Amino acid sequence: MEELEQGLLKQPWAWLQLAENSLLAKAYITKQGYALLISDLQEVWHEQVDTSVVSQRAKELNKRLTAPPEAFLCRLDDLLRPLFKDIACPGKATFSCDHVAEALILRVQSELSGLPFYWNFHCILASPSLVSQHLIRPLMGMSLALQCQVRDLATLLHMKDLEIQDYQESGATLSRGRLKTEPFEENCFLEQFMVEKLPEACSVGDGRPFVTNLQNLYMAVTRQEVHERHKHQDTGDPQTSSSASPPGTDSQLLNQPDELVSSAPSLPGPEKEPTGPSGSVQRPQLSKVKKKKLRGLFD
């Protein structure tokens, strides 16, 4: 399950509006299972399951549909993708969430082969270590990166001021007076920012500004975290780092799922998965369904 954990860590956060609930969420789905993380900025919930749990839950919720767990995982991938990318798909699926005790249940209702398709994500409160891994440590890393960026920009402004001063001492003058600027004073700038800009700049709101403006930096920081972890594993136990597959491996799901079938006959799982020219394992294919390119949930 290490691949699910590391794959989830490298995913961006998405902002969801489900009725009156504003949520931040991220997910990672492979043929081996899925991992989901949801937060309302008060609590953080998590679910991670393998194919055995997927099979059991699919039987409980969709008694008239029979398919391998990989096919249900593909269907979930297909339904979550537009939701997390904020792509309107009218009539494709309905999402809702309920709080049950300390858990959060994300309900999905859709249609498949003319029959209703249901899924419930049962998310429990995330452990402190998981919250630290996905929020506290990345946010600290982002803060340090932005602080370093500010220092570099301040240094660049000081160099520009010296360049302008050299031009002035050489007799150069501005042709347009409105372009004249005062030398940059870092301390004055920071004090002014704290007084005038900080209240608006740090307004978290419902989390949407964080998702809209900072996900590239968030993903860069979390990918660096995974890289550092692999480096430490390589210097310690070489075998520990080999269990995690890099992005784009055969375990990631296709963008479009295999078509599910209703009632009998049931679809048996493949006895042996064929491999392509690159050695990647291809997904079980149902009849009359074309093979598709492998993709992860949020590549």
Solvent accessible surface area in square Angstrom, and as a share of the most:
residue,aa,sasa,rsa
1,M,108,0.48
2,E,48,0.22
3,E,30,0.13
4,L,3,0.02
5,E,77,0.35
6,Q,8,0.04
7,G,5,0.05
8,L,2,0.01
9,L,0,0.00
10,K,27,0.11
11,Q,14,0.06
12,P,32,0.20
13,W,5,0.02
14,A,9,0.07
15,W,43,0.15
16,L,3,0.01
17,Q,87,0.38
18,L,13,0.06
19,A,87,0.67
20,E,145,0.65
21,N,33,0.17
22,S,34,0.22
23,L,3,0.01
24,L,6,0.03
25,A,0,0.00
26,K,0,0.00
27,A,2,0.01
28,Y,11,0.04
29,I,0,0.00
30,T,0,0.00
31,K,7,0.03
32,Q,87,0.39
33,G,0,0.00
34,Y,2,0.01
35,A,0,0.00
36,L,1,0.00
37,L,0,0.00
38,I,0,0.00
39,S,4,0.02
40,D,44,0.23
41,L,76,0.38
42,Q,152,0.67
43,E,80,0.36
44,V,18,0.10
45,W,9,0.03
46,H,32,0.14
47,E,14,0.06
48,Q,48,0.21
49,V,11,0.07
50,D,53,0.28
51,T,41,0.24
52,S,74,0.48
53,V,56,0.32
54,V,0,0.00
55,S,32,0.21
56,Q,101,0.45
57,R,29,0.11
58,A,2,0.02
59,K,137,0.58
60,E,97,0.44
61,L,52,0.26
62,N,7,0.03
63,K,163,0.69
64,R,148,0.54
65,L,9,0.05
66,T,45,0.26
67,A,17,0.13
68,P,11,0.07
69,P,29,0.18
70,E,31,0.14
71,A,4,0.03
72,F,5,0.02
73,L,0,0.00
74,C,0,0.00
75,R,24,0.09
76,L,1,0.00
77,D,0,0.00
78,D,9,0.05
79,L,3,0.01
80,L,2,0.01
81,R,19,0.07
82,P,18,0.12
83,L,36,0.18
84,F,18,0.07
85,K,86,0.36
86,D,114,0.59
87,I,99,0.50
88,A,91,0.71
89,C,48,0.29
90,P,130,0.82
91,G,86,0.83
92,K,67,0.29
93,A,27,0.21
94,T,88,0.51
95,F,33,0.14
96,S,49,0.32
97,C,13,0.08
98,D,57,0.30
99,H,98,0.44
100,V,76,0.44
101,A,104,0.81
102,E,124,0.55
103,A,26,0.20
104,L,0,0.00
105,I,18,0.09
106,L,1,0.00
107,R,85,0.31
108,V,3,0.02
109,Q,96,0.43
110,S,12,0.08
111,E,116,0.52
112,L,20,0.10
113,S,65,0.42
114,G,62,0.59
115,L,24,0.12
116,P,64,0.40
117,F,0,0.00
118,Y,85,0.32
119,W,0,0.00
120,N,22,0.11
121,F,1,0.00
122,H,76,0.34
123,C,0,0.00
124,I,118,0.60
125,L,65,0.32
126,A,17,0.13
127,S,54,0.35
128,P,116,0.73
129,S,81,0.52
130,L,29,0.14
131,V,36,0.20
132,S,31,0.20
133,Q,39,0.17
134,H,2,0.01
135,L,30,0.15
136,I,89,0.45
137,R,130,0.47
138,P,4,0.03
139,L,75,0.37
140,M,117,0.52
141,G,23,0.22
142,M,6,0.03
143,S,68,0.44
144,L,114,0.57
145,A,40,0.31
146,L,70,0.35
147,Q,101,0.45
148,C,56,0.34
149,Q,100,0.44
150,V,66,0.38
151,R,126,0.46
152,D,89,0.46
153,L,97,0.48
154,A,6,0.05
155,T,75,0.44
156,L,86,0.43
157,L,80,0.40
158,H,77,0.34
159,M,118,0.53
160,K,99,0.42
161,D,34,0.18
162,L,118,0.59
163,E,77,0.35
164,I,78,0.40
165,Q,90,0.40
166,D,84,0.44
167,Y,117,0.45
168,Q,101,0.45
169,E,128,0.57
170,S,91,0.59
171,G,59,0.56
172,A,52,0.41
173,T,127,0.74
174,L,98,0.49
175,S,110,0.71
176,R,130,0.47
177,G,62,0.60
178,R,186,0.68
179,L,82,0.41
180,K,127,0.54
181,T,97,0.57
182,E,136,0.61
183,P,88,0.56
184,F,40,0.17
185,E,109,0.49
186,E,54,0.24
187,N,113,0.58
188,C,83,0.49
189,F,100,0.42
190,L,68,0.34
191,E,115,0.52
192,Q,100,0.44
193,F,70,0.29
194,M,113,0.50
195,V,114,0.66
196,E,103,0.46
197,K,116,0.49
198,L,68,0.34
199,P,91,0.57
200,E,146,0.65
201,A,69,0.53
202,C,79,0.47
203,S,70,0.45
204,V,92,0.53
205,G,60,0.58
206,D,58,0.30
207,G,1,0.01
208,R,112,0.41
209,P,62,0.39
210,F,31,0.13
211,V,25,0.14
212,T,98,0.57
213,N,108,0.56
214,L,60,0.30
215,Q,20,0.09
216,N,125,0.64
217,L,46,0.23
218,Y,0,0.00
219,M,44,0.19
220,A,58,0.45
221,V,26,0.15
222,T,1,0.00
223,R,108,0.39
224,Q,94,0.42
225,E,48,0.21
226,V,6,0.03
227,H,103,0.46
228,E,54,0.24
229,R,68,0.25
230,H,50,0.22
231,K,98,0.42
232,H,126,0.56
233,Q,40,0.18
234,D,79,0.41
235,T,113,0.66
236,G,57,0.55
237,D,68,0.35
238,P,93,0.58
239,Q,143,0.64
240,T,55,0.32
241,S,22,0.14
242,S,89,0.57
243,S,70,0.45
244,A,14,0.11
245,S,47,0.30
246,P,92,0.58
247,P,82,0.51
248,G,55,0.53
249,T,27,0.16
250,D,47,0.24
251,S,9,0.06
252,Q,4,0.02
253,L,0,0.00
254,L,3,0.01
255,N,38,0.19
256,Q,80,0.36
257,P,20,0.13
258,D,5,0.03
259,E,99,0.44
260,L,1,0.01
261,V,50,0.28
262,S,41,0.27
263,S,60,0.39
264,A,88,0.68
265,P,113,0.71
266,S,66,0.42
267,L,38,0.19
268,P,117,0.73
269,G,46,0.44
270,P,58,0.36
271,E,183,0.82
272,K,178,0.75
273,E,59,0.26
274,P,80,0.51
275,T,86,0.50
276,G,16,0.15
277,P,151,0.95
278,S,102,0.66
279,G,48,0.47
280,S,32,0.21
281,V,33,0.19
282,Q,44,0.20
283,R,4,0.01
284,P,19,0.12
285,Q,58,0.26
286,L,30,0.15
287,S,98,0.63
288,K,208,0.88
289,V,31,0.18
290,K,171,0.73
291,K,130,0.55
292,K,75,0.32
293,K,169,0.72
294,L,54,0.27
295,R,87,0.32
296,G,0,0.00
297,L,1,0.00
298,F,28,0.12
299,D,97,0.50
